[in-house]
């Protein structure tokens, strides 16, 4: 699909955000492990959350939907069965990495496979700690999927210090640890998304600047009875769009604002974005939710350093778009993780910006972006590389172009935000 973007004079309206796919995928996987039925409201229609439901169904969970609610009857830790030895994780790195922890802990023979994009994403980070726990994993060359998981040795609880700030790696080890008699501990020196420990009720100890999170068989896995909040990663596209277009205003009544997730919100406000945050409450007693309102603003340049990267990793491509219109030079450092997403996002967003006439300098783990608030972006044809965040970031950049731009493989947006293109059309024609 090729999407054509005609620049509007302004962008205005109210958007009901899609449900948060990071929380949704976790809620499905954790419901598999619970002894009690789970009732999840506002489960999203995006591809990755649908994949999570399909995977737990293959492992014995019973999934039923009615109106806006999903009911999941899990198997519990000791009831997981496999109807087919190969489980297709689609495009979801979250499902593959977290499910690897569950399968490893359960000790059942399973092969985790994925689509062409997921099959290029390295898994060595999870293979190494799972091997320490007594798990045998065969992979393609370079630690790539598919992953053949077997455990014929006794399960071994471990104390594992995260080599990088990664919520998926942390979650994988902790989920495997749920099957051990002795506690498994994960130590993180830079906080990453805390959805897993929050939703499972895992004990977290603060030791100086470090978090020590523990899991074991002693942890009672709660049913996932929650309403999934709006996806902040989706909100970020509109926060940038509303900031860079004159006479614009966008309202998002319900966005998840978990402090370990929304660094991009604070980065944009640091850049001078006019963003209001109202009516903070908690969804299902766990995740903080707020109404967001963004208006046009003059943006300042900003530097994003490695300690901010983990909690802004998904929003970095669209933050690069915001930097293109800041009054000066912005820099991103310590973002090498972007090279291992659905595409090499450092290269992909650099090419999108350069196609629009933005001066960008590439580094091994970051970018330097020369911003200009008066810049008129050159209309261009952008290749999404089948990456949902690149497709949507290119669309936001194209709102400031000097003519109609095109985005190829635009259907990739459905991986996380199926309503993105209709929402964009409604905002530009209000």
C-alpha positions as CSV (number, residue, x, y, z in Angstrom):
1,X,0.0,0.0,0.0
2,X,1.2,3.5,-0.9
3,X,-0.1,6.3,1.3
4,X,-0.2,9.8,-0.2
5,X,0.2,12.7,2.3
6,X,-1.0,16.2,1.3
7,X,0.3,18.8,3.8
8,X,-2.6,20.5,5.7
9,X,-2.6,24.1,7.0
10,X,-3.1,22.8,10.5
11,X,-4.0,19.7,12.4
12,X,-6.9,19.6,15.0
13,X,-9.2,17.2,16.8
14,X,-9.6,14.6,19.4
15,X,-8.1,11.1,19.1
16,X,-9.0,8.0,21.0
17,X,-5.7,6.2,21.2
18,X,-5.2,2.5,20.5
19,X,-4.7,0.4,23.5
20,X,-1.1,-0.1,24.7
21,X,0.3,-3.1,22.9
22,X,3.2,-3.6,25.4
23,X,0.7,-4.0,28.2
24,X,-1.7,-6.0,26.1
25,X,0.8,-8.6,25.0
26,X,2.0,-9.0,28.6
27,X,-1.6,-9.3,29.9
28,X,-2.2,-12.2,27.6
29,X,1.0,-14.0,28.4
30,X,0.6,-13.5,32.1
31,X,-3.1,-14.6,32.0
32,X,-1.8,-17.9,30.6
33,X,0.2,-18.4,33.8
34,X,-2.7,-17.6,36.2
35,X,-4.8,-20.2,37.9
36,X,-7.8,-17.8,37.8
37,X,-9.7,-16.4,34.7
38,X,-8.6,-13.0,33.5
39,X,-10.9,-10.3,32.1
40,X,-9.1,-7.7,30.0
41,X,-10.9,-4.6,28.7
42,X,-9.9,-2.5,25.7
43,X,-7.7,-5.3,24.2
44,X,-6.3,-3.8,21.0
45,X,-6.8,-5.1,17.4
46,X,-3.2,-4.5,16.4
47,X,-1.2,-7.4,14.9
48,X,1.2,-8.0,17.8
49,X,-1.5,-8.3,20.5
50,X,-3.5,-10.7,18.2
51,X,-0.3,-12.8,17.9
52,X,0.0,-13.0,21.7
53,X,-3.6,-14.4,21.9
54,X,-2.9,-17.0,19.2
55,X,0.3,-18.1,20.9
56,X,-1.3,-18.7,24.3
57,X,-4.1,-20.5,22.6
58,X,-1.5,-23.0,21.2
59,X,-0.3,-23.5,24.8
60,X,-3.6,-24.4,26.2
61,X,-5.3,-21.2,27.2
62,X,-9.0,-20.7,26.3
63,X,-9.7,-17.2,24.9
64,X,-13.1,-15.7,24.3
65,X,-14.1,-12.2,23.4
66,X,-17.3,-10.3,24.0
67,X,-17.9,-6.7,23.2
68,X,-14.8,-4.8,24.4
69,X,-13.6,-7.6,26.8
70,X,-11.3,-10.6,26.4
71,X,-11.7,-13.5,28.8
72,X,-8.7,-15.8,29.2
73,X,-8.8,-19.1,31.1
74,X,-5.1,-19.8,31.7
75,X,-3.4,-23.1,32.4
76,X,-1.3,-22.1,35.4
77,X,2.4,-22.7,35.5
78,X,2.1,-26.4,35.5
79,X,-0.7,-26.9,33.0
80,X,1.0,-25.6,29.8
81,X,0.7,-28.0,26.9
82,X,1.7,-27.6,23.3
83,X,-0.6,-28.7,20.5
84,X,2.1,-28.0,17.8
85,X,5.8,-27.9,18.4
86,X,6.2,-24.7,16.4
87,X,4.7,-21.4,17.7
88,X,4.5,-18.5,15.3
89,X,5.4,-15.2,17.0
90,X,4.6,-13.2,13.9
91,X,6.4,-9.8,14.0
92,X,6.4,-9.5,17.8
93,X,9.8,-9.4,19.5
94,X,8.0,-9.0,22.8
95,X,6.0,-12.2,22.3
96,X,9.1,-14.2,21.3
97,X,11.4,-12.9,24.0
98,X,8.8,-13.2,26.9
99,X,7.4,-16.5,25.7
100,X,11.0,-17.9,25.5
101,X,11.2,-17.3,29.3
102,X,7.9,-19.0,29.9
103,X,8.7,-22.0,27.7
104,X,12.2,-22.3,29.3
105,X,10.8,-22.3,32.8
106,X,8.0,-24.7,32.0
107,X,10.6,-27.1,30.4
108,X,8.5,-28.1,27.4
109,X,10.0,-28.6,23.9
110,X,8.9,-25.8,21.6
111,X,10.3,-24.0,18.6
112,X,9.6,-20.2,18.4
113,X,9.5,-18.9,14.9
114,X,8.5,-15.5,13.4
115,X,8.0,-13.6,10.1
116,X,10.9,-12.4,7.9
117,X,11.4,-9.3,9.9
118,X,11.4,-11.0,13.3
119,X,13.8,-13.6,11.9
120,X,16.4,-10.9,11.5
121,X,16.3,-9.7,15.1
122,X,19.1,-11.1,17.4
123,X,18.1,-13.2,20.4
124,X,21.5,-13.9,21.9
125,X,20.8,-11.6,24.8
126,X,18.0,-14.0,26.0
127,X,19.8,-17.2,25.0
128,X,22.8,-16.6,27.3
129,X,20.9,-16.1,30.6
130,X,18.4,-18.9,29.8
131,X,21.4,-21.2,29.2
132,X,22.6,-20.4,32.7
133,X,19.2,-21.5,33.9
134,X,19.7,-25.0,32.4
135,X,18.0,-24.4,29.1
136,X,19.3,-25.6,25.7
137,X,18.4,-23.3,22.8
138,X,19.4,-23.8,19.2
139,X,19.1,-20.8,16.9
140,X,20.0,-19.8,13.4
141,X,23.5,-18.4,12.9
142,X,24.2,-15.3,14.9
143,X,21.5,-16.1,17.5
144,X,18.7,-15.4,15.1
145,X,15.2,-17.1,15.2
146,X,13.9,-19.6,15.0
147,X,14.6,-20.7,18.5
148,X,14.5,-24.5,19.4
149,X,14.0,-24.5,23.2
150,X,14.6,-27.7,25.2
151,X,15.3,-28.2,28.9
152,X,16.5,-31.6,30.0
153,X,18.6,-30.4,32.9
154,X,17.4,-29.2,36.3
155,X,16.2,-25.7,36.4
156,X,18.7,-23.3,37.9
157,X,17.8,-20.0,39.5
158,X,20.3,-17.2,38.8
159,X,21.3,-13.7,39.8
160,X,21.5,-11.7,36.6
161,X,22.8,-8.2,36.0
162,X,21.3,-6.7,32.9
163,X,24.1,-5.8,30.4
164,X,21.8,-3.2,28.8
165,X,18.6,-1.6,29.9
166,X,16.0,-3.9,28.2
167,X,12.5,-4.5,29.5
168,X,12.2,-7.6,27.2
169,X,15.4,-9.2,28.5
170,X,14.5,-8.4,32.1
171,X,11.0,-9.9,31.6
172,X,12.3,-13.0,29.9
173,X,14.6,-13.9,32.8
174,X,11.9,-13.0,35.4
175,X,9.3,-15.1,33.7
176,X,11.6,-18.1,33.6
177,X,12.4,-17.5,37.2
178,X,8.7,-18.0,38.1
179,X,9.3,-21.7,37.7
180,X,12.2,-21.9,40.2
181,X,12.1,-23.0,43.8
182,X,14.8,-20.5,44.7
183,X,14.5,-16.8,43.7
184,X,15.9,-15.5,40.5
185,X,17.1,-11.9,40.7
186,X,17.5,-9.4,37.9
187,X,19.6,-6.3,38.7
188,X,19.1,-3.2,36.6
189,X,21.2,0.0,37.0
190,X,19.2,2.0,34.4
191,X,15.4,1.5,34.9
192,X,13.5,0.1,31.9
193,X,9.7,-0.3,31.5
194,X,8.3,-1.8,34.7
195,X,5.1,-3.3,33.3
196,X,6.1,-6.9,34.0
197,X,7.0,-6.5,37.6
198,X,4.0,-4.2,38.2
199,X,1.5,-6.5,36.5
200,X,2.9,-9.7,38.2
201,X,3.3,-8.0,41.6
202,X,7.0,-9.0,41.8
203,X,9.1,-7.8,44.7
204,X,11.4,-4.9,43.8
205,X,14.2,-3.8,46.1
206,X,16.0,-0.5,45.7
207,X,19.8,-0.7,46.4
208,X,21.5,2.6,45.8
209,X,20.9,3.4,42.1
210,X,19.9,-0.2,41.3
211,X,16.7,-2.1,41.2
212,X,16.7,-5.7,42.2
213,X,13.6,-7.6,40.9
214,X,12.9,-11.2,42.1
215,X,10.7,-14.0,40.9
216,X,10.2,-17.6,42.0
217,X,7.5,-20.3,42.3
218,X,6.5,-18.6,45.6
219,X,5.0,-15.7,43.6
220,X,1.2,-16.1,43.2
221,X,0.5,-15.0,39.6
222,X,-2.6,-12.7,39.7
223,X,-5.4,-12.8,37.1
224,X,-5.0,-10.0,34.6
225,X,-8.2,-8.0,35.4
226,X,-7.4,-4.6,33.9
227,X,-8.4,-2.0,31.4
228,X,-5.6,-1.4,29.0
229,X,-4.7,2.3,28.7
230,X,-4.1,4.3,25.5
231,X,-0.7,3.7,24.0
232,X,1.7,6.5,24.8
233,X,3.9,5.4,21.8
234,X,0.9,6.2,19.6
235,X,0.3,9.5,21.4
236,X,3.9,10.6,20.6
237,X,3.2,10.9,16.9
238,X,0.4,13.4,17.6
239,X,2.4,15.2,20.3
240,X,5.0,15.9,17.6
241,X,2.5,16.7,14.8
242,X,0.6,19.1,17.0
243,X,3.9,20.8,18.0
244,X,5.3,21.4,14.5
245,X,2.2,22.6,12.6
246,X,1.0,26.2,13.2
247,X,-2.5,26.8,14.6
248,X,-2.8,23.1,15.7
249,X,-4.3,21.4,18.7
250,X,-4.9,17.8,19.5
251,X,-6.5,16.2,22.5
252,X,-6.0,12.6,23.6
253,X,-8.4,11.8,26.5
254,X,-6.7,8.6,27.8
255,X,-3.0,8.0,27.4
256,X,-0.8,5.7,29.6
257,X,1.8,7.8,31.3
258,X,3.8,5.2,33.2
259,X,7.0,7.1,34.3
260,X,9.2,4.3,33.0
261,X,7.6,4.6,29.6
262,X,7.0,8.3,28.7
263,X,10.5,9.9,28.6
264,X,9.5,11.3,25.2
265,X,6.9,13.4,26.9
266,X,9.5,15.1,29.1
267,X,11.9,15.4,26.2
268,X,9.3,17.2,24.1
269,X,8.4,19.5,27.0
270,X,12.1,20.2,27.5
271,X,12.2,21.2,23.8
272,X,9.4,23.7,24.5
273,X,6.4,21.7,23.4
274,X,3.1,23.0,24.7
275,X,1.7,19.9,26.3
276,X,-0.9,19.8,29.1
277,X,-1.4,16.7,31.3
278,X,-4.7,16.4,33.1
279,X,-6.8,14.0,35.1
280,X,-4.2,11.4,36.2
281,X,-5.8,8.2,37.4
282,X,-4.8,4.5,37.4
283,X,-6.2,1.9,35.0
284,X,-7.1,-1.3,36.9
285,X,-5.3,0.1,39.9
286,X,-1.9,-0.2,38.2
287,X,-1.0,1.9,35.2
288,X,-1.2,5.8,35.4
289,X,-3.4,7.3,32.8
290,X,-3.9,11.0,31.8
291,X,-5.5,13.3,29.3
292,X,-3.0,15.0,27.0
293,X,-3.4,18.2,25.0
294,X,-0.8,19.5,22.6
295,X,-0.7,22.9,20.8
296,X,1.6,24.5,18.3
297,X,5.0,25.6,19.8
298,X,8.4,26.8,18.9
299,X,10.8,24.0,19.6
300,X,14.3,24.2,21.0
301,X,17.0,21.7,20.2
302,X,17.7,18.9,22.7
303,X,20.3,16.3,23.5
304,X,19.1,12.8,24.4
305,X,21.6,10.7,26.3
306,X,22.0,7.0,26.9
307,X,20.2,7.1,30.3
308,X,17.0,8.4,28.6
309,X,17.0,6.0,25.7
310,X,15.4,2.9,27.4
311,X,12.2,4.8,28.2
312,X,12.0,6.6,24.9
313,X,13.3,3.8,22.6
314,X,10.0,3.4,20.6
315,X,9.5,7.2,20.2
316,X,13.0,8.1,19.0
317,X,12.1,8.0,15.3
318,X,9.3,10.6,15.7
319,X,11.4,12.6,18.2
320,X,13.9,12.9,15.3
321,X,11.2,14.5,13.3
322,X,10.5,17.0,16.0
323,X,14.3,17.8,16.1
324,X,14.2,18.6,12.4
325,X,12.1,21.7,13.3
326,X,13.9,22.8,16.4
327,X,15.9,26.0,16.4
328,X,19.4,24.5,16.4
329,X,21.3,21.2,16.5
330,X,20.0,18.2,18.5
331,X,21.9,15.0,19.3
332,X,21.0,11.5,20.2
333,X,23.7,9.2,21.8
334,X,23.6,5.7,23.1
335,X,20.8,4.6,20.8
336,X,22.5,1.6,19.2
337,X,19.5,-0.6,20.2
338,X,17.5,1.1,17.3
339,X,19.6,-0.9,14.9
340,X,17.9,-4.2,16.0
341,X,14.3,-3.3,15.7
342,X,12.0,-4.1,12.7
343,X,14.5,-2.2,10.7
344,X,17.8,-0.5,11.4
345,X,15.9,2.6,12.6
346,X,18.9,4.8,12.9
347,X,19.5,4.3,9.1
348,X,15.8,4.3,8.3
349,X,15.0,7.6,10.0
350,X,18.1,9.2,8.7
351,X,17.1,8.4,5.1
352,X,13.6,9.7,5.7
353,X,14.9,13.0,7.1
354,X,17.5,13.4,4.3
355,X,14.9,12.7,1.6
356,X,13.0,15.6,3.1
357,X,16.1,17.9,2.9
358,X,17.1,17.7,6.6
359,X,20.9,17.7,7.3
360,X,21.7,14.6,9.4
361,X,25.0,13.2,10.6
362,X,25.1,9.5,11.6
363,X,27.1,8.0,14.4
364,X,27.5,4.4,15.5
365,X,24.9,4.8,18.2
366,X,23.1,8.0,17.4
367,X,22.4,11.0,15.1
368,X,23.1,14.7,15.0
369,X,20.1,16.6,13.5
370,X,20.3,20.2,12.2
371,X,17.0,21.7,12.9
372,X,15.3,24.7,11.4
373,X,11.8,25.9,12.6
374,X,11.2,27.6,9.2
375,X,12.2,24.6,7.1
376,X,9.9,23.5,4.3
377,X,10.4,19.8,3.9
378,X,10.9,18.5,0.4
379,X,8.1,16.3,-0.8
380,X,9.5,12.8,-1.3
381,X,8.8,9.1,-1.7
382,X,9.6,7.4,1.7
383,X,10.2,3.6,2.1
384,X,8.8,2.4,5.4
385,X,11.0,-0.7,5.2
386,X,7.9,-2.5,6.5
387,X,8.5,-0.8,9.9
388,X,5.4,0.6,11.5
389,X,7.2,3.4,13.4
390,X,9.2,4.5,10.3
391,X,6.0,4.6,8.3
392,X,4.2,6.8,10.8
393,X,7.2,9.0,11.5
394,X,7.6,9.7,7.7
395,X,3.9,10.7,7.7
396,X,4.4,13.2,10.4
397,X,7.4,14.7,8.7
398,X,5.4,14.9,5.4
399,X,2.9,17.2,7.1
400,X,5.4,20.0,6.7
401,X,6.4,19.2,3.1
402,X,6.2,21.5,0.1
403,X,3.9,19.1,-1.8
404,X,2.4,15.6,-1.7
405,X,4.7,12.9,-0.3
406,X,4.3,9.1,-0.7
407,X,5.0,6.3,1.8
408,X,5.4,2.8,0.5
409,X,4.4,-0.3,2.6
410,X,2.3,2.0,4.7
411,X,0.1,-0.9,5.9
412,X,3.0,-1.6,8.3
413,X,1.4,0.9,10.7
414,X,-1.2,-1.8,11.6
415,X,1.4,-3.7,13.6
416,X,0.9,-1.2,16.5
417,X,-1.7,1.3,15.3
418,X,-4.4,0.0,12.9
419,X,-6.3,3.3,13.0
420,X,-3.3,5.6,12.3
421,X,-4.2,6.5,8.7
422,X,-7.9,7.2,9.4
423,X,-6.9,9.2,12.5
424,X,-4.5,11.2,10.4
425,X,-7.1,11.9,7.8
426,X,-9.6,13.0,10.4
427,X,-7.2,15.4,12.0
428,X,-6.1,17.0,8.7
429,X,-9.6,17.5,7.5
430,X,-11.2,18.9,10.7
